[in-house]
Amino acid sequence: MPEYQHQEPGTEVRFIAGHYTIVEEQRMAHRGRELLVVVGIAVVESTCCGTQGCRFLNVPGYVVAWKHRRTENGVPVSEVESVENEQAQADIRQLLESRFPHSQILFPP
């Protein structure tokens, strides 16, 4: 079962063209289960057409075990069940779009 390594809100992660920052994590009720949603802001600084940005929602999945262990560096880890069903993803997108309009919504494998 997949695991999600939590990042503190405000954590900035740099990549070749820019950076993203985790804004918050939320646990949301969905179909009698708890869904983990990570809200972040991405900024692309190195493009030919200027600086761009977007808010994104990363949906690691349904929480199976909340912060059940820590990595060697002390980072909390939760066990999640990925949302693979297309209808469930569509339902979740609709729920999230109403709360976070104009956001990119991602379902990692």
Summary of the structure (lengths in Angstrom):
residues: 109
radius of gyration: 14.8
end to end distance: 10.9
largest distance: 45.8
contacts: 287
relative contact order: 0.23
helix: 13%
strand: 55%
